[in-house]
Each structure stands twice: as C-alpha cells, then as structure tokens.
Amino acid sequence: MEDLVCHCFGYTAKDIEQDLAEHGRSTLIERIHATLKAGASQCATRHPKGR
C-alpha cells in the first residue's frame, strides 16, 4: 500500500501524478483546496497527527 498524501480523500502521490498527466493540472488538489476553503475538511479527525 502506498503512503497517503491526503488522508481526508485517500489520495496517494501516484493518484495526484496520474490526475496531473490526464488533465494537465491536478483536479484532485483543486478539490482538496475547495473543500478546505468551504471549511469541510476532516483533517483533524482523519489525519494520524490530527492536522
């Protein structure tokens, strides 16, 4: 199993690299940023270090 880059969404570095290759930009990172901006992040509960 690959290490997660984003625990909230379960994204690995490979997921982000593939998304970037497919779309020419990372739509996954855009989704993460939109969720953070909306205040809907679950980082505090899902990230092992609570961040």
MDTraj code that builds the backbone (N, CA, C; nanometers):
import mdtraj as md
import numpy as np

residues = "MET GLU ASP LEU VAL CYS HIS CYS PHE GLY TYR THR ALA LYS ASP ILE GLU GLN ASP LEU ALA GLU HIS GLY ARG SER THR LEU ILE GLU ARG ILE HIS ALA THR LEU LYS ALA GLY ALA SER GLN CYS ALA THR ARG HIS PRO LYS GLY ARG".split()
xyz = np.array([
    [0.0846, -0.1190, 0.0000],
    [0.0000, 0.0000, 0.0000],
    [0.0884, 0.1243, 0.0000],
    [0.0509, 0.2202, -0.0819],
    [0.1263, 0.3449, -0.0908],
    [0.0911, 0.4371, 0.0249],
    [0.1865, 0.5215, 0.0604],
    [0.1603, 0.6211, 0.1636],
    [0.0623, 0.7246, 0.1113],
    [-0.0283, 0.7652, 0.1971],
    [-0.1261, 0.8660, 0.1598],
    [-0.0644, 1.0047, 0.1664],
    [-0.1012, 1.0872, 0.0697],
    [-0.0630, 1.2279, 0.0698],
    [-0.1739, 1.3066, 0.1383],
    [-0.2972, 1.2665, 0.1134],
    [-0.4134, 1.3319, 0.1732],
    [-0.4998, 1.2258, 0.2405],
    [-0.5049, 1.2307, 0.3707],
    [-0.5818, 1.1322, 0.4459],
    [-0.7326, 1.1559, 0.4347],
    [-0.7748, 1.2801, 0.4202],
    [-0.9178, 1.3105, 0.4084],
    [-0.9798, 1.2432, 0.2860],
    [-0.9088, 1.2501, 0.1741],
    [-0.9607, 1.1971, 0.0490],
    [-0.9012, 1.0627, 0.0108],
    [-0.7970, 1.0217, 0.0805],
    [-0.7328, 0.8943, 0.0499],
    [-0.6447, 0.8984, -0.0733],
    [-0.5920, 1.0163, -0.1094],
    [-0.5084, 1.0300, -0.2282],
    [-0.3636, 0.9941, -0.1980],
    [-0.3030, 0.9238, -0.2929],
    [-0.1601, 0.8939, -0.2862],
    [-0.0881, 0.9855, -0.3854],
    [0.0433, 0.9892, -0.3773],
    [0.1215, 1.0679, -0.4729],
    [0.0949, 1.0176, -0.6147],
    [0.0806, 0.8871, -0.6297],
    [0.0533, 0.8287, -0.7619],
    [-0.0805, 0.8786, -0.8173],
    [-0.1831, 0.8874, -0.7322],
    [-0.3135, 0.9391, -0.7752],
    [-0.2998, 1.0809, -0.8303],
    [-0.2258, 1.1645, -0.7591],
    [-0.2091, 1.3039, -0.7994],
    [-0.1276, 1.3127, -0.9279],
    [-0.0236, 1.2322, -0.9402],
    [0.0573, 1.2296, -1.0627],
    [-0.0264, 1.1863, -1.1830],
    [-0.1098, 1.0846, -1.1663],
    [-0.1949, 1.0370, -1.2758],
    [-0.2978, 1.1430, -1.3146],
    [-0.3552, 1.2096, -1.2161],
    [-0.4527, 1.3151, -1.2418],
    [-0.3876, 1.4289, -1.3197],
    [-0.2674, 1.4661, -1.2801],
    [-0.1925, 1.5715, -1.3484],
    [-0.1642, 1.5321, -1.4933],
    [-0.1239, 1.4081, -1.5155],
    [-0.0956, 1.3603, -1.6510],
    [-0.2217, 1.3590, -1.7372],
    [-0.3345, 1.3223, -1.6786],
    [-0.4614, 1.3149, -1.7525],
    [-0.5181, 1.4513, -1.7868],
    [-0.5115, 1.5449, -1.6932],
    [-0.5804, 1.6727, -1.7083],
    [-0.4894, 1.7923, -1.7332],
    [-0.3596, 1.7723, -1.7224],
    [-0.2675, 1.8839, -1.7403],
    [-0.2595, 1.9734, -1.6174],
    [-0.3353, 1.9412, -1.5167],
    [-0.3349, 2.0090, -1.3872],
    [-0.3915, 1.9085, -1.2883],
    [-0.3762, 1.9336, -1.1622],
    [-0.4290, 1.8386, -1.0648],
    [-0.5678, 1.8802, -1.0186],
    [-0.6675, 1.8122, -1.0708],
    [-0.8044, 1.8386, -1.0262],
    [-0.8245, 1.7880, -0.8838],
    [-0.7436, 1.6911, -0.8417],
    [-0.7538, 1.6401, -0.7049],
    [-0.7097, 1.7468, -0.6055],
    [-0.6006, 1.8156, -0.6359],
    [-0.5539, 1.9240, -0.5495],
    [-0.6580, 2.0358, -0.5477],
    [-0.7185, 2.0646, -0.6623],
    [-0.8239, 2.1663, -0.6681],
    [-0.9404, 2.1270, -0.5774],
    [-0.9761, 1.9988, -0.5775],
    [-1.0848, 1.9502, -0.4925],
    [-1.0488, 1.9657, -0.3442],
    [-0.9248, 1.9331, -0.3103],
    [-0.8789, 1.9484, -0.1716],
    [-0.8881, 2.0953, -0.1296],
    [-0.8381, 2.1861, -0.2134],
    [-0.8399, 2.3288, -0.1811],
    [-0.9827, 2.3803, -0.1661],
    [-1.0728, 2.3377, -0.2537],
    [-1.2125, 2.3813, -0.2455],
    [-1.2768, 2.3337, -0.1155],
    [-1.2462, 2.2124, -0.0758],
    [-1.3008, 2.1576, 0.0485],
    [-1.2475, 2.2348, 0.1689],
    [-1.1184, 2.2646, 0.1681],
    [-1.0589, 2.3427, 0.2770],
    [-1.1209, 2.4817, 0.2840],
    [-1.1387, 2.5450, 0.1678],
    [-1.1964, 2.6794, 0.1620],
    [-1.3396, 2.6803, 0.2147],
    [-1.4130, 2.5722, 0.1892],
    [-1.5520, 2.5622, 0.2347],
    [-1.5613, 2.5253, 0.3828],
    [-1.4472, 2.4973, 0.4442],
    [-1.4464, 2.4605, 0.5858],
    [-1.4968, 2.3199, 0.6115],
    [-1.4923, 2.2346, 0.5092],
    [-1.5461, 2.0992, 0.5215],
    [-1.4369, 1.9930, 0.5354],
    [-1.3167, 2.0349, 0.5686],
    [-1.2056, 1.9412, 0.5832],
    [-1.2250, 1.8518, 0.7050],
    [-1.1787, 1.7286, 0.6936],
    [-1.1829, 1.6361, 0.8068],
    [-1.0411, 1.5983, 0.8489],
    [-0.9471, 1.6880, 0.8213],
    [-0.8061, 1.6610, 0.8527],
    [-0.7853, 1.6292, 1.0002],
    [-0.8513, 1.7030, 1.0861],
    [-0.8307, 1.6844, 1.2304],
    [-0.8730, 1.5460, 1.2779],
    [-0.9693, 1.4848, 1.2097],
    [-1.0158, 1.3528, 1.2524],
    [-0.9546, 1.2386, 1.1720],
    [-0.9187, 1.2634, 1.0475],
    [-0.8674, 1.1552, 0.9628],
    [-0.7159, 1.1454, 0.9567],
    [-0.6465, 1.2569, 0.9758],
    [-0.5001, 1.2546, 0.9682],
    [-0.4455, 1.1978, 1.0984],
    [-0.3519, 1.1046, 1.0897],
    [-0.2987, 1.0414, 1.2106],
    [-0.2378, 1.1399, 1.3108],
    [-0.1893, 1.2531, 1.2618],
    [-0.1310, 1.3533, 1.3514],
    [-0.2293, 1.4654, 1.3842],
    [-0.3540, 1.4522, 1.3389],
    [-0.4578, 1.5497, 1.3699],
    [-0.4380, 1.6861, 1.3075],
    [-0.3852, 1.6885, 1.1842],
    [-0.3680, 1.8171, 1.1173],
    [-0.4244, 1.8166, 0.9794],
])
top = md.Topology()
chain = top.add_chain()
for i, resn in enumerate(residues, 1):
    res = top.add_residue(resn, chain, resSeq=i)
    for name in ("N", "CA", "C"):
        top.add_atom(name, md.element.get_by_symbol(name[0]), res)
traj = md.Trajectory(xyz[None], top)
